Amino acid sequence: MTEATSTFQSLAYSLGIDIVNSATFGALSESELKLALATALPAGLNTDAEMRSYIQRKIAAQRKLRDQLYSDARKLASGGVRYSQFILDRAGAKLAEGERQTNNQQGGNFSGFSSGQVR
């Protein structure tokens, strides 16, 4: 095993342990530990290109989630919207997004809708 491979495996285990620490309060079974480790960084990616692509997509998704959480926190902290209204608006936007995806998969054309907009 090369030093780079060893370092990479150590990083993967560290990411898995972070998942375990954030989600559990007790001992894990062997299968639960394997799932946590695989969630952090899947072992089935065979080439450097697959691994690099996976990591880049994971980072992009985490950044998108972070940005959305910050946006939501700022909106709620500003006092300009009540929590109950925020939840209703969010649920309506998600419902509309789901309908657009379903219609697009079925060949519908809803180009008049913009992202996150409820009509």
CYANA upper distance limits for C-alpha pairs under 8 A (distance plus 0.5 A):
  1 MET  CA      5 THR  CA      6.77
  1 MET  CA      6 SER  CA      7.11
  2 THR  CA      6 SER  CA      6.73
  3 GLU  CA      7 THR  CA      6.59
  4 ALA  CA      8 PHE  CA      6.57
  5 THR  CA      9 GLN  CA      6.64
  6 SER  CA     10 SER  CA      6.65
  7 THR  CA     11 LEU  CA      6.73
  8 PHE  CA     12 ALA  CA      6.72
  9 GLN  CA     13 TYR  CA      6.67
 10 SER  CA     14 SER  CA      6.61
 11 LEU  CA     15 LEU  CA      6.74
 12 ALA  CA     16 GLY  CA      6.78
 12 ALA  CA     37 LEU  CA      7.65
 12 ALA  CA     40 ALA  CA      7.21
 12 ALA  CA     41 LEU  CA      6.33
 13 TYR  CA     17 ILE  CA      6.58
 13 TYR  CA     37 LEU  CA      6.64
 14 SER  CA     18 ASP  CA      6.78
 15 LEU  CA     19 ILE  CA      7.04
 15 LEU  CA     37 LEU  CA      7.74
 15 LEU  CA     40 ALA  CA      5.96
 15 LEU  CA     41 LEU  CA      8.00
 16 GLY  CA     20 VAL  CA      6.84
 16 GLY  CA     36 ALA  CA      5.82
 16 GLY  CA     37 LEU  CA      4.55
 16 GLY  CA     38 ALA  CA      7.67
 16 GLY  CA     39 THR  CA      7.48
 16 GLY  CA     40 ALA  CA      5.51
 16 GLY  CA     41 LEU  CA      7.97
 17 ILE  CA     21 ASN  CA      6.57
 17 ILE  CA     36 ALA  CA      7.91
 17 ILE  CA     37 LEU  CA      7.57
 18 ASP  CA     22 SER  CA      6.66
 19 ILE  CA     23 ALA  CA      6.72
 19 ILE  CA     36 ALA  CA      6.63
 19 ILE  CA     37 LEU  CA      8.31
 19 ILE  CA     40 ALA  CA      7.59
 20 VAL  CA     24 THR  CA      6.26
 20 VAL  CA     33 LEU  CA      7.98
 20 VAL  CA     36 ALA  CA      6.62
 21 ASN  CA     25 PHE  CA      8.14
 24 THR  CA     28 LEU  CA      8.49
 28 LEU  CA     32 GLU  CA      6.28
 28 LEU  CA     33 LEU  CA      6.57
 29 SER  CA     33 LEU  CA      6.80
 30 GLU  CA     34 LYS  CA      6.74
 31 SER  CA     35 LEU  CA      6.69
 32 GLU  CA     36 ALA  CA      6.73
 33 LEU  CA     37 LEU  CA      6.68
 34 LYS  CA     38 ALA  CA      6.52
 35 LEU  CA     39 THR  CA      6.46
 36 ALA  CA     40 ALA  CA      7.01
 37 LEU  CA     41 LEU  CA      7.05
 37 LEU  CA     42 PRO  CA      7.98
 38 ALA  CA     42 PRO  CA      4.90
 38 ALA  CA     43 ALA  CA      6.80
 45 LEU  CA     50 GLU  CA      6.27
 45 LEU  CA     51 MET  CA      6.27
 46 ASN  CA     50 GLU  CA      7.17
 46 ASN  CA     51 MET  CA      7.90
 47 THR  CA     51 MET  CA      6.83
 48 ASP  CA     52 ARG  CA      6.45
 49 ALA  CA     53 SER  CA      6.50
 50 GLU  CA     54 TYR  CA      6.59
 51 MET  CA     55 ILE  CA      6.65
 52 ARG  CA     56 GLN  CA      6.61
 53 SER  CA     57 ARG  CA      6.63
 54 TYR  CA     58 LYS  CA      6.56
 55 ILE  CA     59 ILE  CA      6.60
 56 GLN  CA     60 ALA  CA      6.68
 57 ARG  CA     61 ALA  CA      6.63
 58 LYS  CA     62 GLN  CA      6.63
 59 ILE  CA     63 ARG  CA      6.61
 60 ALA  CA     64 LYS  CA      6.69
 61 ALA  CA     65 LEU  CA      6.69
 62 GLN  CA     66 ARG  CA      6.55
 63 ARG  CA     67 ASP  CA      6.55
 64 LYS  CA     68 GLN  CA      6.71
 65 LEU  CA     69 LEU  CA      6.66
 66 ARG  CA     70 TYR  CA      6.68
 67 ASP  CA     71 SER  CA      6.60
 68 GLN  CA     72 ASP  CA      6.59
 69 LEU  CA     73 ALA  CA      6.54
 70 TYR  CA     74 ARG  CA      6.60
 71 SER  CA     75 LYS  CA      6.68
 72 ASP  CA     76 LEU  CA      6.67
 73 ALA  CA     77 ALA  CA      6.39
 74 ARG  CA     78 SER  CA      6.49
 75 LYS  CA     79 GLY  CA      7.84
 75 LYS  CA     80 GLY  CA      7.60
 75 LYS  CA     81 VAL  CA      7.63
 76 LEU  CA     80 GLY  CA      7.69
 76 LEU  CA     81 VAL  CA      6.83
 76 LEU  CA     82 ARG  CA      7.76
 76 LEU  CA     83 TYR  CA      7.30
 76 LEU  CA     86 PHE  CA      8.19
 81 VAL  CA     85 GLN  CA      7.05
 81 VAL  CA     86 PHE  CA      6.88
 82 ARG  CA     86 PHE  CA      6.68
 83 TYR  CA     87 ILE  CA      6.74
 84 SER  CA     88 LEU  CA      6.82
 85 GLN  CA     89 ASP  CA      6.54
 86 PHE  CA     90 ARG  CA      6.56
 87 ILE  CA     91 ALA  CA      6.52
 88 LEU  CA     92 GLY  CA      6.61
 89 ASP  CA     93 ALA  CA      6.68
 90 ARG  CA     94 LYS  CA      6.70
 91 ALA  CA     95 LEU  CA      6.58
 92 GLY  CA     96 ALA  CA      6.65
 92 GLY  CA    118 VAL  CA      6.91
 93 ALA  CA     97 GLU  CA      6.60
 93 ALA  CA    116 GLY  CA      5.70
 93 ALA  CA    117 GLN  CA      6.65
 93 ALA  CA    118 VAL  CA      6.14
 94 LYS  CA     98 GLY  CA      6.61
 94 LYS  CA    116 GLY  CA      7.98
 95 LEU  CA     99 GLU  CA      6.73
 96 ALA  CA    100 ARG  CA      6.68
 96 ALA  CA    116 GLY  CA      8.13
 96 ALA  CA    117 GLN  CA      8.05
 96 ALA  CA    118 VAL  CA      6.56
 97 GLU  CA    101 GLN  CA      6.73
 97 GLU  CA    115 SER  CA      7.92
 97 GLU  CA    116 GLY  CA      7.34
 98 GLY  CA    102 THR  CA      6.63
 99 GLU  CA    103 ASN  CA      6.55
100 ARG  CA    104 ASN  CA      6.45
100 ARG  CA    110 PHE  CA      7.26
101 GLN  CA    105 GLN  CA      6.63
102 THR  CA    106 GLN  CA      6.81
103 ASN  CA    107 GLY  CA      6.60
103 ASN  CA    108 GLY  CA      5.19
103 ASN  CA    109 ASN  CA      7.69
103 ASN  CA    110 PHE  CA      8.22
104 ASN  CA    108 GLY  CA      5.49
104 ASN  CA    109 ASN  CA      6.94
104 ASN  CA    110 PHE  CA      8.11
113 PHE  CA    117 GLN  CA      7.14
113 PHE  CA    118 VAL  CA      8.45
